[in-house]
Amino acid sequence: METACLGLVSRPVTDIPEHLLRRSKERRSAATGEGGESGEATPSAAAPAKVEAAAAPAAPPPTVPAQAPPLPKAPTLPVGRARMPIWAMPVVVMLPVFAFFYAQAFNPPAVVRNLTPEELGAELYVSTGCSGCHGGAGEGGVGPKLSEGEVELTFPDEKDHAGWIKSGSAPFAGQGYGAANRPGGQRKAAGSMPAFPQLTDEEIDALVLYEREKL
């Protein structure tokens, strides 16, 4: 009896059916994800993709350009005929008058000089260029001599003298002018005496007086 019991105890456990071991291994492999009979773990095909996806940095979201706020629309004015207020009409009418007096306020007032005919004639004799041709004292130069009574010998009549100043020598070009009985003969017009139509009758009379009495 004891020998029989000892024989049961010391018998090695080698009688587990093969199909039970295989089934146990398949269940363990299914539960742990291990495959094959060798018991080594086979990495899943999707694992590398997940690792790579986790390792790559996430792409930043696309930036949307900010849009400028719309400009406010200009107020539309009603289209119609503009009317000037009645009170503004006198102001508009008087504007040219105000502008005239405003401009005159900056202009210096004209100096009124009371000149005698001899003084006026003396100024005209220089300003019109008579002194440049006939000399400052009428002694002659480009033009004939006027002093010492020479101008009176040429023009005994003052009207002829005044007409000569006003028209110049152009109407008498190549001809004689002045008194025909003048000592030495009548003068010949050379065509160089300018006309002075811009002078008034009063100014011509003052110039004639100066040339006949002051030279």
C-alpha positions, 0 to 999 in steps of 0.5 A: 500500500505504501509502495503504491502511494509512493509510486503515485507521488514520485511519478513525473507529471508528463501525461498532460494532453498535447491539445490542452497545452496548445489550447492554453498557449493559444488563449494566452497568445490571444490574451497578451497579443503574443503569437507563434509557438515559441512564445515570443511577442510579435509586434503589431503592424500598426504599432510603428505607425502610431509611434511615428504619428506620435513622434511627429510634431502637430502641424500648426493650424492655417492662419487666416488673414485678418480682414480690414473693417469696411469703410463707412459709407459717405452720407449721400446728400439729396440731389436738388437745386442749391439756393442761396440764402436771401441774407447772403445776396447783398454780401456776394454783391458787395464782395468786389467792392470790398476787394477793391478797397482792400487792394487799395489799402496796400497801395501808397497814395499818389503824391500830388505835385503842383509843378509849374509848366517850366518844371514839368517841361524840364522833367519831360526833357530828361524823361522822354530822352530829349537830353540824350539827343540834343544835349542836357543844356540843348547844346546839340549832339545826335540831334540839332542844337536847341539852345541860344534861340536855335529852336525858335529860328527853326520853329517860329510858330509854337504850333509847328514846334508842338506838332514836330514833337508829337509826330516826330520826323517820320512824316518829313523823312528826306524833306525839309522842315521848319521855317524856309527862311531860316538862316542857313536854310531849312533843316533836313529831316534825317528820320531819327526824331521819334514821335511822342503821341503818348504825351498829353497836350499839356505836357507837349506845351510844357516841353515846348515852353522849356525848350524855347525859354529855358535852354 
